[in-house]
Amino acid sequence: MKKINRNLMLIKGLVSKALLLVLPIFVISSCTTDEKQTVTTFSELVMADEFDTDGAPNNKIWGFDIGTGTNGWGNNELQYYTKRTDNVKVENGYLLITAKKEDFNGSSYTSARLLTKGLFAQKYGRFEARIRLPYGQGIWPAFWLLGDNSDEVGWPKCGEIDIMEYRGQEPTKVLGTVHGPGYSGATSISKGYSLLNDRFDTGFHIFGIEWGPEYINYYVDDVLYNQITPANVTGEWVFDHPFYIIINLAVGGDFLGAPNNETVFPQTMLVDYVRVYKNNKLN
């Protein structure tokens, strides 16, 4: 069983304890004067999947979206989502989500999309995952949250928080984004984070948010690179109720375009863990 001690998790394969002591100073000083950071420590672990048991993902935490959705899940995506072991399984301590090029039920690609809808949702807290991303034109992995009231009010009224979104043809850059009424799709509120002399497909990185009343802070490897508040959005702030988790690997779509002749298949997204924390003063 992987240890989930908070301090050890923060430095797992990333930085020393000494660096962590000075990190908040670096992060705050790197922000513009009009981007005051609200950083809260969410230390109580409330949900974790360490992916330690080989086979299918834990059905007490994860369900699946199956098929092509409406209009390619709203984005003209090309894949058919399944729950076959060819596309999703737990093996050797990791969740593997694999996109394949194959003819399947009228689609030319297959992949998987996992979600905690109906099983786990939370308002506020730290949501994080340690992931090694795939690579290639048309490869679109994401780790994100959707409002738990999505069936009642629809999208984007329910709210969407994209903790990590990535175009496979841009292997050094990820995006953190929110969607809501008046700022969705092409008008969403977003900011990117780029690695220097490194790529997201060559090693694991921690992608997370710390979310509280009227702010969402975005992190890569505990580097705070973005904060979104009600002052930043161009419509109603809808991030004040529980959200559930989605992890998926899409192929093609309006966001990044279709694969090309240089895209190699299969492509696999490896997830080391997913963890959610809370702060009793907020939750």
N, C-alpha and C positions, 0 to 999 in steps of 0.2 A: 504494500500500500504506500503510495507516495505521501510524503509528509505534507501537511497543509498549514504548518506553522507560518504565520503572517510574515514574519521577518525573513525567514528563509525563502519564501515565495518571491519576495520583492527583489532578492538578489540572485535568483536562480539563473545562472549562466549569463548575468548581465553586468552587474557592477558590484563593487566592494562596499562593505558597511561604511567605510570612510567617505566614499562618494555620496552615499545616500544622505549623510549628515549635511553635506553642502548643497545637495540638489535643490531644495526649496529656494535657496538664495539665487541660484542660477536661473531657475524658472521665472521667478518673479521679476528679476532684473532684466530678463529678455523680453518682457512684455512692453507694449507701448504704454504711455502714461494714462491713456484713456481705457486701458484694458485691465482693470483691477481684478486680481485673481482671488477667488474664494476657494480655498483648499480645505477639505474636511477629511479627517481620517475615519474611514468606515472599517472597523476592526472586528466586528462580529460576523463570523462566517455563517450564512444561512442556507446556502445551497452550493454543492460542489460535485462535479463529475470528473474524476481523475482518469477515467477510461482504463481501469485496471483489469476488467473482466473481458476476455476475448469473446467475440460473437456479435450479436445484434446490440445496438445501443440500449441503454437502460430504459425500459418502457414506462418506468415510474417518473421519468424526467422528460423523455423525448417522444414526440409523435412525428408524423411525416405528412408533408404535402405531396400528393401523387398527381402525375399528369402534366398537362401544359397550361393549366389555368385559363383565364380569359385573356385573349390577345397576348399569348406568351407571357403570362403572369404580369400583364400590364405594360410590358417593355419590349414586346416582339422578340422574346428570348427563343432560342432554337431547341433547347433540351426538353426531354421528357423525364420528369422526376420519378424515381422508383424507390423502393426500400429493399431491393435485391442486394445480396452481399457483393455483387459485382460493382455496385455503386456506393455502398456504405457498410462499414463494419468497424468493430473495435479489434485491434490486433497489436500485441506487443506494447501495450500502454498508451496507444494513440487511437483517436477516432480518425478513420480514413474516409474521406468523401472523394469519389473518383468520377471524373467526367470522361466518357468514352465516345468515340465516333463509331456509331453503329445504327442501323435501321431498326427502329423500335416503335411500334404503334403509330406509324406515320411521321415520326421525328427522325432526324439524322444523328442525334446525340442523346445520351442518357447521363443522368447525374442524380444528386439527392439534395433534399431540403428538409432539415430537422427543425422542430419548433417545440417550445414548452407550453403552447397554448392549452388551457384547461388543466395543466399540471403544475405550472409554477409561473407566478407573476409577482412583481414587486414595484412599489412606489419608492423612488429614491434609493440611493446606495451606490456601491462600487460594483460594476459588472466588468469582468475581464476574462480574457482567454489567451492562451499561449499557442501560437499558430505558426506553421511554416506554409507559406503561400505557394501556389503553382505559378506557371509562367506561360505566356504566349498570347498572341493576338486573339481576341475574342474570348478570353478566359476571365470570368467575373466572380470571384469569391466575395462573400460578405459575412460579417458578424454584426447583427443589428437587433433592435427592439421595436415592437409594434404595440400600440395601445391595446389593453385588454378589452376595451369596448369596441373593437374594430367591427364586430358583427352588427352592433347596434347603430353606430353612427357612420360607419364607413371610413374610407381613406380619402383625403388626408386628415379629416376631422379628428380621427383617433390619435394622430401623432405618430411619427416614425423617428427613431434615433439610430442613425447608422454609425456604429462604433468604429467599424473598419470596412471600407469599401475600396476595391482595387481593380485597376485595369491591367490585365496580364501583360499587355504590351508596354507598360510603364513600370518595370519591376523595382524601381527605387522609391515609388511614391504611393501613399495611401491617403484616403480622404475620410474626414469626420463631418457628418452632415445631419441636419434636422429637416423634416418635412412637416408642414402643418397647413391649416386653412389660410390660403393667400401666399404661401411660400412652399410650393411642392414641385416636384419634377425639375424642370429647367430653372425654376426660380427658387429652388431650395437654398438654405443657408449652409455654406460649406467652407472648409479650409483643408489644405493638404499638408502633409508632413513627408519630407524626403530624407532618405538616408544619404550620408556622404561616404563614398568609396565602399558601398555595400548594396545588397539587394535583398528584397523580402523573400525571394524564393531559394536562397542559399542557406538559411538558418531560421531558427525560431525567434519570434518577437512577441512581446506582451502588448495586447491592444485592450484599452480599458477606458471607461468613463467613471467619474465621480459626479453624481447627479443629486442635487438638492433643490430646495425651493428657489426657483427663479435663476438657476444656473445649471449648466452641464459642462464639465471640464473634460477635455479629451487628452489622452495619454498614449504615447508609444514608449514602451520600456521605461515607464515612470518619468518620462519627459513630458511636461505639460506644454502642449503646443496650441491649444485653442480653448476658448471659453465662449459659450453662447448663452445669452440672457434674453429676457423679454425685450430689452432695448434693441437687440440685433435682428429680431424677426419683423416681418412686414404684415403680420396678421395676429390672430389670437394665439396666446401662449397656451398650449394644450398638454404640457408636460407636468401634470399635477395629479396623476392617477397611476394605477399599476400598469406595467408593460410586461410582455412576455418576450422570450428570446428566440431568435431565428439564426441558424447557421446554414448557408447554402453555397453551392458552386454552380453558377449559371454559365451558359455558353451563348455568346452572341447577345444581341439586343441593342436597343437604341443608345445605351450608355457608352458602348465601346466598339460596336460593329461586329461583324461575323469573323470567325476564324479564317485564316488564309492558308496558302500552301506551305507556309513555314511553321504553322502551328502543329506541334507534336502531340499526339494522343497515345495513351491516356494521360491525363493530368490529375494529380491528387493533392488535395488540401489535407494537411496533417494537423490535428488539434491535440495538444498535450493535456490541456485541462480547460474547464470552464468553471469559474467561481463567482459567487455573488456574496457581498457583504452588506451589512447595514450599520447604521448608527441609531441607537435607541432614542436619541434626542430628536431625530428626524422621522424615523419610520414608525 
